[in-house]
Amino acid sequence: MSIGITILIGQAIGQKQHEKIKIIISSALWLFLLLALGLMVVITLGANTLAKLMQAPLAAKPATISYLQISGLGAVFIVGYNLTGSICRGFGDSVTSLLTVACASLMFY
């Protein structure tokens, strides 16, 4: 979906359809927000079931469930990063999203 957004934005820029760019970005924001929230709920609340489906060893099951819950809570940030990157790439900027992550990671280092 990220690549599709990149392509749609690039095409709209090439066609000089600035209103269409706004519609693409706002639609992508809503789509990705709903997707991220859905993933967050399903993964966080279903961590035990997912651990069973993955056939996690009994000794590793508590750590697996914790990992899945933490990953589920981070789904909003992961999806947000992918959306930001696809929008930047659509505008021809493939570096900004990488710089954002680099700066953010330096804050925690």
Secondary structure by P-SEA (a helix, b strand, c coil): caaaaaaaaaaaaaacaaaaaaaaaaaaaaaaaaaaaaaaaaaaaaaaaaaaaacccccaaaaaaaaaaaaaaaaaaaaaaaaaaaaaaaaccccaaaaaaaaaaaaac
